[in-house]
Amino acid sequence: MESLLEPLTYAFFVKGLFVASLAGALLGFIGVFIVLRGMSYIGHGLSHSIFGGFAAAQLFAAQFYLIGAGLWGIASALAITTVAKRGRVGADAAIGVITTASFALGVALFAKFGTSGPSFENALFGSILGITTEQIIGLIAVSILTAAFVFLRYRALLFTTFDPDVADVSGVRVGRIEAMLMIVLSLAILATLTVIGVTLVAAMLVIPAVVARMLTDSFGRMLAISTIVGVFSGFVGMYASYFAGVPSGTMIVLVGAAVFVIVLAFTGGRGLRRSAGLDSHADAPLLTPAGAT
């Protein structure tokens, strides 16, 4: 018992537990919208795109690299949305071109010039114990912003998630809602990048939401369950990494994957075979142009 409590005697580890749990909650929460919209790949793409901005920003203004990476990620998200909507290129192709090019640029910049900030390995796999106070504040701020965005635009988000065409006809500014969602997603990925890393953050966007989808038909409950699964994965994964001697980001994803396998075994994946419509969708009030935007 004493050995299990030993990590809690270290202040840096307690801080890591808090950060991992909050990061898991944030990704689990916003991931619901990504999964239900069939945009799972965009989380993977944006994390790689932000990596390019992460590297470029450090070259020109090392002390402001997070701001630069965030702006880069937002620009990439908006570019993907614009290209997919206005051109003949689908969203998956737009993501593939823009994000892989950005990631390749990041690798090239790291290889050529090195870095004065976080290392290449930390950017790829995360370094939760090396997170700074400023980064923790940023993570908290993004979490609050995300919750506020969903609360204030809940009905519009719900409508555009399930019936974007009908929402558009009803007066909902679908393009604006999607752009705002992409901006929030970019900020969430950026805020958790130092916790889980580029290569694993996409997994935590998808796994909790997929687990929740298998357990409920209610949109509201899905948000709650996905957030709880994210917190659980972050907390247990961080704790297990101490004893296993492996990177925390890796263990967080493995715990989430284990939860997925267990739930899949008990439910048979029935939620994954159902249509996208959820119970809360049917109960949602009809949106008007004034109330939906």
VODRENVO-36319 format. One record per atom (N, C-alpha, C): residue in one letter; x, y, z. Coordinates in pm, whole numbers, padded with zeros to 5 digits, always signed. Example, Ala and Ser with C-alpha at 12.3 -4.5 7.8 and 13.67 -1.06 7.14 Angstrom:
BEGIN
a+01319-00569+00780 a+01230-00450+00780 a+01320-00330+00780 s+01285-00225+00708 s+01367-00106+00714 s+01290+00003+00787 
//
This chain:
BEGIN
m+00083-00121+00000 m+00000+00000+00000 m+00086+00125+00000 e+00192+00122+00080 e+00281+00238+00086 e+00346+00264-00048 s+00379+00156-00119 s+00443+00174-00249 s+00348+00238-00350 l+00217+00210-00336 l+00120+00270-00426 l+00104+00420-00400 l+00122+00459-00274 l+00108+00599-00238 l+00238+00677-00253 e+00347+00606-00275 e+00478+00672-00284 e+00483+00785-00386 p+00428+00766-00508 p+00436+00876-00606 p+00371+01005-00559 l+00271+00993-00471 l+00199+01112-00425 l+00282+01197-00330 t+00396+01146-00289 t+00484+01225-00201 t+00568+01324-00281 y+00566+01311-00412 y+00645+01400-00498 y+00553+01506-00560 a+00588+01632-00537 a+00505+01742-00586 a+00494+01741-00738 f+00605+01709-00807 f+00603+01709-00954 f+00507+01603-01007 f+00495+01491-00934 f+00407+01384-00980 f+00261+01421-00959 v+00231+01483-00846 v+00094+01528-00820 v+00051+01629-00927 k+00144+01718-00963 k+00117+01814-01070 k+00091+01741-01201 g+00171+01637-01226 g+00153+01559-01348 g+00018+01488-01352 l-00028+01438-01237 l-00159+01373-01230 l-00270+01470-01266 f-00259+01590-01212 f-00361+01693-01241 f-00363+01728-01389 v-00245+01750-01445 v-00236+01789-01586 v-00286+01677-01677 a-00246+01553-01647 a-00287+01439-01730 a-00439+01420-01725 s-00497+01436-01606 s-00642+01421-01592 s-00716+01531-01666 l-00667+01654-01654 l-00733+01766-01722 l-00719+01754-01873 a-00602+01712-01919 a-00582+01693-02063 a-00674+01583-02116 g-00687+01475-02040 g-00777+01367-02080 g-00921+01413-02087 a-00961+01495-01989 a-01098+01548-01988 a-01123+01637-02109 l-01028+01725-02139 l-01043+01818-02251 l-01055+01744-02384 l-00964+01649-02407 l-00966+01576-02533 l-01090+01486-02544 g-01129+01425-02432 g-01248+01342-02434 g-01374+01422-02464 f-01380+01542-02409 f-01496+01629-02426 f-01510+01677-02571 i-01406+01737-02624 i-01412+01791-02760 i-01413+01678-02864 g-01359+01562-02825 g-01352+01449-02918 g-01488+01396-02960 v-01590+01417-02876 v-01725+01371-02909 v-01772+01431-03041 f-01750+01560-03058 f-01793+01628-03180 f-01713+01579-03301 i-01587+01548-03279 i-01502+01501-03388 i-01546+01363-03436 v-01574+01274-03342 v-01614+01138-03377 v-01752+01136-03444 l-01848+01207-03387 l-01983+01206-03442 l-01991+01272-03579 r-01900+01364-03607 r-01898+01430-03738 r-01818+01349-03841 g-01766+01233-03799 g-01686+01153-03890 g-01556+01219-03927 m-01498+01295-03831 m-01377+01372-03858 m-01258+01322-03775 s-01259+01193-03742 s-01154+01139-03656 s-01014+01167-03710 y-01001+01164-03841 y-00869+01183-03901 y-00818+01326-03885 i-00909+01422-03865 i-00863+01560-03858 i-00785+01585-03730 g-00815+01511-03623 g-00736+01525-03501 g-00593+01483-03525 h-00577+01372-03595 h-00444+01325-03632 h-00375+01426-03722 g-00450+01477-03819 g-00391+01572-03913 g-00351+01702-03850 l-00438+01759-03766 l-00407+01888-03704 l-00291+01878-03606 s-00280+01767-03535 s-00168+01752-03442 s-00036+01752-03519 h-00034+01689-03634 h+00087+01690-03717 h+00110+01827-03779 s+00002+01894-03814 s+00015+02028-03871 s+00072+02125-03768 i+00023+02118-03646 i+00071+02205-03539 i+00218+02180-03511 f+00262+02057-03531 f+00404+02026-03511 f+00490+02110-03604 g+00443+02132-03728 g+00518+02217-03820 g+00530+02359-03768 g+00419+02413-03717 g+00423+02547-03659 g+00506+02551-03533 f+00504+02444-03457 f+00583+02430-03335 f+00732+02448-03366 a+00776+02384-03473 a+00918+02392-03512 a+00952+02528-03572 a+00866+02578-03661 a+00893+02705-03727 a+00894+02821-03629 a+00800+02821-03535 a+00790+02931-03440 a+00913+02939-03351 q+00971+02825-03318 q+01090+02825-03233 q+01210+02885-03304 l+01213+02873-03435 l+01325+02929-03511 l+01325+03082-03506 f+01208+03140-03519 f+01199+03285-03533 f+01168+03358-03403 a+01103+03289-03309 a+01072+03352-03180 a+01053+03242-03077 a+01165+03189-03029 a+01162+03072-02942 a+01074+03092-02819 q+01076+03214-02763 q+01000+03236-02641 q+00849+03241-02665 f+00810+03256-02791 f+00667+03262-02824 f+00626+03144-02912 y+00695+03032-02898 y+00670+02921-02991 y+00528+02864-02977 l+00471+02867-02857 l+00336+02814-02840 l+00233+02901-02913 i+00253+03032-02908 i+00163+03123-02979 i+00174+03100-03129 g+00297+03089-03176 g+00319+03065-03319 g+00260+02933-03364 a+00279+02829-03283 a+00224+02698-03318 a+00072+02701-03317 g+00014+02776-03222 g-00131+02788-03217 g-00187+02858-03339 l-00124+02967-03379 l-00169+03040-03498 l-00155+02953-03623 w-00047+02878-03628 w-00024+02786-03741 w-00135+02681-03746 g-00168+02625-03631 g-00272+02523-03625 g-00408+02576-03666 i-00441+02696-03618 i-00569+02758-03653 i-00576+02785-03803 a-00465+02838-03858 a-00461+02865-04002 a-00477+02736-04082 s-00414+02628-04036 s-00427+02499-04105 s-00570+02448-04100 a-00634+02461-03983 a-00771+02414-03968 a-00866+02490-04061 l-00849+02622-04066 l-00934+02703-04153 l-00906+02675-04300 a-00779+02648-04332 a-00743+02616-04470 a-00807+02484-04513 i-00805+02386-04423 i-00867+02257-04454 i-01016+02274-04479 t-01082+02350-04391 t-01226+02373-04406 t-01258+02445-04536 t-01179+02545-04569 t-01203+02624-04690 t-01182+02541-04816 v-01070+02468-04821 v-01039+02387-04939 v-01145+02279-04960 a-01187+02216-04850 a-01285+02108-04861 a-01421+02159-04907 k-01458+02281-04868 k-01590+02333-04901 k-01598+02399-05038 r-01490+02465-05077 r-01495+02546-05199 r-01436+02477-05322 g-01356+02376-05298 g-01292+02311-05412 g-01348+02174-05438 r-01285+02105-05530 r-01327+01970-05563 r-01254+01867-05478 v-01169+01915-05391 v-01092+01826-05305 v-01172+01796-05179 g-01184+01668-05143 g-01256+01630-05023 g-01179+01666-04897 a-01248+01659-04784 a-01186+01695-04657 a-01068+01605-04625 d-01080+01474-04654 d-00972+01382-04623 d-00847+01414-04706 a-00868+01447-04833 a-00754+01482-04918 a-00692+01614-04875 a-00775+01712-04838 a-00724+01841-04792 a-00642+01824-04666 i-00691+01741-04574 i-00618+01713-04450 i-00485+01647-04482 g-00489+01548-04573 g-00367+01476-04607 g-00260+01565-04665 v-00297+01655-04755 v-00199+01742-04819 v-00145+01847-04723 i-00233+01920-04658 i-00193+02033-04574 i-00116+01988-04451 t-00167+01886-04384 t-00104+01847-04257 t+00026+01769-04275 t+00031+01682-04375 t+00155+01608-04394 t+00267+01700-04442 a+00231+01798-04524 a+00332+01896-04567 a+00382+01977-04449 s+00292+02014-04360 s+00330+02091-04241 s+00418+02008-04149 f+00383+01881-04131 f+00463+01793-04046 f+00602+01773-04105 a+00608+01752-04236 a+00737+01734-04303 a+00823+01859-04287 l+00760+01976-04295 l+00834+02100-04274 l+00890+02107-04133 g+00811+02065-04035 g+00858+02065-03897 g+00977+01974-03877 v+00971+01853-03933 v+01083+01760-03922 v+01208+01818-03987 a+01190+01879-04106 a+01303+01937-04177 a+01367+02050-04097 l+01285+02135-04036 l+01338+02247-03957 l+01411+02198-03834 f+01355+02097-03767 f+01423+02041-03651 f+01557+01980-03691 a+01558+01908-03803 a+01680+01842-03847 a+01787+01942-03890 k+01746+02050-03953 k+01841+02147-04006 k+01892+02243-03901 f+01802+02294-03818 f+01841+02401-03727 f+01837+02363-03580 g+01782+02246-03549 g+01771+02210-03408 g+01663+02294-03342 t+01669+02306-03211 t+01568+02380-03138 t+01624+02438-03010 s+01575+02554-02972 s+01615+02615-02846 s+01508+02594-02739 g+01398+02530-02777 g+01290+02502-02683 g+01282+02353-02657 p+01159+02299-02641 p+01142+02156-02619 p+01205+02074-02730 s+01256+01957-02694 s+01326+01874-02790 s+01231+01810-02889 f+01290+01754-02994 f+01213+01685-03097 f+01134+01570-03035 e+01198+01493-02946 e+01132+01379-02883 e+01016+01424-02794 n+01036+01533-02719 n+00929+01583-02633 n+00809+01629-02714 a+00837+01690-02829 a+00728+01737-02915 a+00649+01618-02971 l+00718+01510-03003 l+00652+01394-03061 l+00578+01311-02957 f+00638+01291-02839 f+00583+01198-02741 f+00538+01264-02611 g+00560+01394-02597 g+00516+01463-02477 g+00617+01453-02364 s+00608+01547-02272 s+00694+01547-02154 s+00616+01611-02041 i+00527+01535-01982 i+00433+01590-01886 i+00500+01642-01760 l+00608+01578-01718 l+00675+01620-01595 l+00757+01747-01616 g+00780+01783-01742 g+00855+01904-01770 g+00765+02022-01805 i+00636+02007-01787 i+00542+02113-01823 i+00558+02232-01729 t+00550+02350-01783 t+00571+02472-01705 t+00439+02525-01648 t+00452+02618-01554 t+00333+02679-01495 t+00251+02751-01601 e+00319+02818-01694 e+00249+02889-01801 e+00169+02791-01888 q+00226+02674-01914 q+00156+02576-01996 q+00035+02518-01922 i+00047+02502-01791 i-00066+02455-01711 i-00179+02557-01714 i-00143+02684-01699 i-00243+02791-01705 i-00310+02791-01843 g-00230+02771-01947 g-00284+02765-02082 g-00382+02650-02098 l-00348+02534-02042 l-00435+02417-02049 l-00568+02443-01978 i-00560+02506-01861 i-00681+02539-01787 i-00766+02639-01866 a-00701+02740-01923 a-00773+02842-01999 a-00843+02782-02120 v-00774+02694-02192 v-00834+02631-02311 v-00951+02541-02270 s-00938+02473-02157 s-01046+02387-02108 s-01170+02470-02076 i-01150+02584-02011 i-01263+02673-01979 i-01325+02729-02107 l-01239+02769-02201 l-01287+02822-02329 l-01369+02719-02404 t-01321+02594-02406 t-01392+02487-02476 t-01529+02461-02414 a-01532+02454-02280 a-01660+02431-02211 a-01757+02546-02237 a-01706+02669-02236 a-01791+02786-02261 a-01845+02785-02404 f-01760+02749-02499 f-01802+02744-02639 f-01914+02643-02659 v-01897+02524-02601 v-02000+02420-02615 v-02129+02462-02545 f-02117+02522-02428 f-02235+02565-02353 f-02312+02673-02429 l-02241+02769-02483 l-02305+02882-02551 l-02358+02846-02690 r-02295+02748-02754 r-02334+02710-02890 r-02384+02565-02896 y-02438+02519-02784 y-02475+02378-02774 y-02576+02336-02880 r-02685+02411-02893 r-02790+02373-02988 r-02740+02378-03132 a-02664+02483-03163 a-02611+02494-03299 a-02512+02382-03329 l-02429+02349-03232 l-02334+02239-03249 l-02407+02107-03269 l-02511+02086-03189 l-02590+01964-03199 l-02655+01952-03337 f-02713+02061-03383 f-02783+02063-03511 f-02686+02040-03627 t-02574+02111-03627 t-02479+02099-03737 t-02405+01965-03735 t-02401+01901-03619 t-02336+01770-03611 t-02417+01663-03683 f-02549+01669-03670 f-02634+01563-03724 f-02701+01599-03856 d-02741+01724-03872 d-02812+01765-03994 d-02757+01897-04045 p-02634+01899-04096 p-02575+02025-04140 p-02653+02092-04254 d-02709+02011-04344 d-02785+02069-04456 d-02913+02135-04407 v-02985+02064-04320 v-03108+02120-04263 v-03076+02242-04177 a-02966+02234-04104 a-02925+02347-04020 a-02899+02470-04104 d-02835+02449-04219 d-02805+02561-04308 d-02932+02625-04361 v-03027+02540-04401 v-03155+02590-04452 v-03232+02663-04342 s-03215+02616-04218 s-03288+02675-04105 s-03228+02806-04058 g-03117+02845-04116 g-03058+02973-04079 g-02936+02965-03992 v-02894+02844-03957 v-02772+02829-03877 v-02651+02857-03966 r-02561+02936-03917 r-02439+02966-03994 r-02341+02851-03976 v-02362+02748-04055 v-02286+02624-04042 v-02136+02649-04059 g-02100+02730-04159 g-01959+02758-04182 g-01892+02822-04063 r-01962+02916-03999 r-01906+02982-03881 r-01888+02884-03766 i-01990+02800-03743 i-01983+02703-03633 i-01869+02605-03656 e-01854+02557-03780 e-01747+02463-03810 e-01610+02528-03794 a-01597+02653-03836 a-01470+02724-03821 a-01436+02743-03673 m-01535+02779-03593 m-01513+02796-03450 m-01474+02664-03384 l-01538+02556-03427 l-01504+02424-03372 l-01361+02387-03407 m-01318+02416-03530 m-01182+02386-03571 m-01080+02468-03492 i-01114+02592-03462 i-01024+02676-03382 i-01011+02621-03241 v-01124+02585-03181 v-01122+02528-03046 v-01044+02396-03045 l-01065+02314-03148 l-00993+02187-03158 l-00842+02211-03168 s-00802+02308-03249 s-00660+02340-03264 s-00599+02382-03131 l-00671+02465-03056 l-00622+02510-02926 l-00613+02395-02827 a-00711+02304-02832 a-00709+02188-02743 a-00590+02098-02773 i-00563+02075-02900 i-00449+01993-02939 i-00319+02059-02895 l-00309+02190-02917 l-00189+02262-02878 l-00166+02256-02728 a-00273+02273-02651 a-00261+02275-02505 a-00220+02140-02449 t-00255+02032-02518 t-00223+01898-02468 t-00102+01837-02537 l-00043+01909-02629 l+00069+01856-02706 l+00186+01819-02617 t+00216+01905-02518 t+00330+01879-02430 t+00300+01769-02329 v+00173+01731-02317 v+00136+01626-02223 v+00145+01489-02289 i+00087+01475-02407 i+00078+01345-02473 i+00166+01337-02596 g+00188+01448-02664 g+00274+01447-02781 g+00196+01438-02911 v+00262+01479-03019 v+00199+01483-03152 v+00146+01347-03194 t+00224+01243-03171 t+00191+01111-03225 t+00076+01043-03152 l+00041+01088-03032 l-00058+01018-02951 l-00183+01100-02920 v-00177+01231-02941 v-00290+01316-02901 v-00416+01281-02978 a-00403+01241-03103 a-00520+01206-03184 a-00594+01086-03125 a-00519+00993-03066 a-00581+00874-03007 a-00673+00912-02892 m-00631+01009-02811 m-00713+01050-02697 m-00829+01139-02738 l-00828+01187-02860 l-00944+01258-02913 l-01053+01158-02953 v-01011+01040-02993 v-01104+00942-03050 v-01149+00837-02949 i-01055+00779-02873 i-01086+00664-02787 i-01198+00692-02686 p-01189+00798-02604 p-01297+00820-02506 p-01433+00839-02572 a-01438+00910-02683 a-01565+00934-02751 a-01623+00805-02809 v-01538+00720-02863 v-01584+00592-02918 v-01636+00503-02806 v-01567+00501-02693 v-01613+00424-02577 v-01751+00473-02533 a-01765+00604-02523 a-01894+00662-02483 a-02004+00628-02582 r-01969+00626-02710 r-02069+00596-02815 r-02122+00454-02800 m-02038+00363-02753 m-02081+00225-02735 m-02169+00207-02612 l-02166+00305-02522 l-02238+00292-02395 l-02370+00367-02388 t-02393+00461-02478 t-02514+00542-02468 t-02564+00591-02603 d-02694+00620-02608 d-02755+00682-02726 d-02780+00830-02703 s-02753+00878-02583 s-02781+01017-02548 s-02659+01105-02574 f-02680+01215-02644 f-02569+01305-02674 f-02512+01366-02546 g-02598+01408-02455 g-02552+01467-02330 g-02473+01368-02247 r-02523+01245-02235 r-02450+01143-02158 r-02320+01105-02227 m-02321+01110-02359 m-02198+01079-02432 m-02088+01180-02398 l-02124+01307-02389 l-02026+01410-02350 l-01971+01380-02211 a-02060+01343-02117 a-02017+01317-01980 a-01929+01192-01972 i-01972+01084-02037 i-01897+00959-02030 i-01760+00974-02096 s-01756+01039-02210 s-01629+01058-02280 s-01532+01139-02195 t-01583+01241-02128 t-01497+01322-02040 t-01445+01238-01925 i-01531+01156-01865 i-01490+01070-01753 i-01385+00969-01798 v-01406+00909-01915 v-01308+00812-01967 v-01174+00881-01991 g-01178+01005-02041 g-01055+01080-02061 g-00982+01107-01931 v-01057+01146-01827 v-00997+01170-01695 v-00937+01041-01640 f-01013+00932-01650 f-00966+00803-01600 f-00838+00760-01671 s-00836+00772-01802 s-00718+00733-01879 s-00597+00817-01841 g-00619+00948-01824 g-00509+01036-01787 g-00455+01005-01649 f-00544+00987-01553 f-00503+00963-01414 f-00434+00827-01399 v-00502+00722-01445 v-00447+00587-01431 v-00322+00570-01516 g-00323+00626-01637 g-00207+00616-01724 g-00085+00684-01665 m-00105+00800-01608 m+00005+00872-01543 m+00058+00792-01425 y-00032+00738-01346 y+00007+00660-01228 y+00082+00534-01270 a+00029+00465-01372 a+00092+00341-01416 a+00229+00366-01478 s+00246+00480-01542 s+00375+00510-01606 s+00488+00521-01504 y+00453+00562-01382 y+00554+00574-01276 y+00614+00438-01243 f+00529+00337-01234 f+00575+00203-01197 f+00626+00124-01318 a+00572+00152-01436 a+00614+00078-01555 a+00742+00134-01615 g+00773+00259-01584 g+00895+00319-01638 g+00886+00350-01786 v+00766+00384-01833 v+00747+00420-01974 v+00692+00562-01981 p+00702+00629-02096 p+00650+00765-02108 p+00502+00773-02071 s+00466+00879-02003 s+00328+00894-01955 s+00227+00898-02070 g+00261+00968-02177 g+00169+00978-02290 g+00135+00842-02348 t+00236+00757-02359 t+00215+00622-02411 t+00122+00543-02322 m+00145+00549-02190 m+00063+00473-02097 m-00080+00525-02091 i-00098+00656-02104 i-00232+00714-02105 i-00314+00657-02221 v-00253+00650-02338 v-00322+00595-02455 v-00349+00446-02437 l-00254+00373-02378 l-00273+00229-02357 l-00387+00202-02260 v-00399+00283-02156 v-00510+00267-02062 v-00642+00294-02133 g-00646+00400-02214 g-00766+00429-02291 g-00801+00315-02385 a-00699+00257-02449 a-00722+00145-02540 a-00775+00023-02465 a-00724+00001-02343 a-00771-00110-02261 a-00919-00092-02225 v-00957+00030-02191 v-01098+00059-02161 v-01183+00031-02285 f-01134+00071-02401 f-01206+00046-02526 f-01229-00103-02548 v-01124-00184-02528 v-01134-00329-02550 v-01235-00391-02454 i-01232-00348-02327 i-01324-00402-02227 i-01469-00368-02263 v-01493-00243-02297 v-01629-00201-02332 v-01675-00269-02460 l-01584-00284-02556 l-01617-00353-02681 l-01658-00497-02654 a-01587-00563-02561 a-01618-00702-02528 a-01756-00716-02465 f-01795-00619-02383 f-01923-00626-02314 f-02040-00580-02401 t-02016-00486-02489 t-02126-00431-02569 t-02132-00489-02710 g-02024-00551-02753 g-02020-00602-02889 g-02008-00493-02993 g-01973-00372-02947 g-01957-00260-03039 g-02086-00212-03100 r-02199-00236-03028 r-02329-00202-03088 r-02343-00053-03118 g-02281+00032-03035 g-02291+00175-03058 g-02223+00217-03186 l-02121+00142-03227 l-02047+00176-03348 l-02124+00140-03474 r-02221+00052-03459 r-02297+00009-03577 r-02427+00087-03594 r-02462+00165-03489 r-02585+00242-03498 r-02563+00366-03583 s-02674+00424-03624 s-02666+00548-03701 s-02619+00660-03611 a-02582+00773-03672 a-02526+00884-03596 a-02628+00948-03504 g-02758+00935-03532 g-02859+01003-03451 g-02859+00955-03308 l-02872+01047-03214 l-02876+01016-03073 l-03007+01065-03016 d-03043+01012-02897 d-03169+01049-02835 d-03181+01199-02813 s-03072+01262-02771 s-03077+01405-02742 s-03105+01486-02868 h-03070+01428-02982 h-03094+01498-03108 h-03245+01513-03132 a-03318+01407-03103 a-03462+01412-03124 a-03529+01509-03028 d-03471+01525-02910 d-03531+01611-02808 d-03487+01756-02821 a-03390+01784-02908 a-03339+01920-02919 a-03445+02012-02976 p-03459+02133-02921 p-03558+02226-02974 p-03521+02272-03113 l-03623+02302-03191 l-03599+02350-03326 l-03526+02483-03322 l-03421+02494-03400 l-03340+02615-03400 l-03398+02719-03493 t-03391+02840-03451 t-03433+02950-03535 t-03309+03027-03576 p-03314+03105-03682 p-03198+03181-03724 p-03142+03268-03614 a-03226+03321-03528 a-03177+03410-03423 a-03112+03333-03311 g-03165+03213-03281 g-03114+03141-03166 g-03006+03042-03197 a-02979+03017-03323 a-02886+02912-03359 a-02749+02960-03389 t-02729+03086-03418 t-02599+03134-03461 t-02516+03176-03344 
//
